[in-house]
Amino acid sequence: MKLFLFIAAGLILSPTLLNIPKTETVSLLGTIAAYVFLFAAGLELSLKKTLAHLKEASWISVGAFIFPLMTGYAGALYLLPEDSNTLFVATAMAVSALPVIIQLLKEANLYTTNLGRLIVSAATLCDILAWIMFSFLLPPQSMGPWIASHLPVFVFMAGLFISDWNLISEKRIEQLESFTRWVFAPIFFVTIGWGLNLAQHFDARQVAIVTLIAFAGKIVGSYAVSRWRKFNHTDSMTIGLSLNARGAMEILMATFGLKAGLIDMTLFTSLVAMAIITSMVPALTFRLQRKLRQ
């Protein structure tokens, strides 16, 4: 996946390998790219389209958002270091990466099906709820710093508002999304990799714990609710695997959580690793399923 390749390119430049200093200009470019990427992510969502599948999507989001939130909180409380921000970890576990999910569904020829629309609607609810929760985790401050710290949430919601109210033409939105995908996304992910120091901040045990909690929360929760709602085993697994993809949305939330002082660099590194793993597994699984059908 491109996400992994861009981060890997940044890792080559990072203290992990070449140790080329990341200048303030590069860091600023990465921050700007993060905000543009977050705005574009908001544009991809649509509350109006979600309303068409609201009842079923709401039930699925119980398994895809509430259950990971609970398991994430419990896992952070008992398995991660005592100084970990358990509420932030819980919120991060509840995120789903809609851009990754859309791509997965298109590759599996499911995007235009009723199942695909339901998954997109459930992912939309998960992301909106997660960013609303994130806004409440930010520390209370005076008005100026408060606005600055909540800017990621405002940018995300602005993209969502513009998408739903057709304030920008579909052609312009497609152009912005394309430009973001090929310009701002690489800048953002390269700077993320560039800032990692795996020798100092990579904790294999923590990565394993975070990833296991992520898989257990999303897949088990989504699968169980889907089966309860009378979906068959195959469709329920497709729902669980798709919604388990965290990808760029997870990395964006972890980035802004790090900037706000909600997590340390070690936990940030673990969340980035988890985001990559949870995005790669469904992609590989769906490709294997297609080969087995042929």
Disulfide bonds with the S-S distance in Angstrom:
none
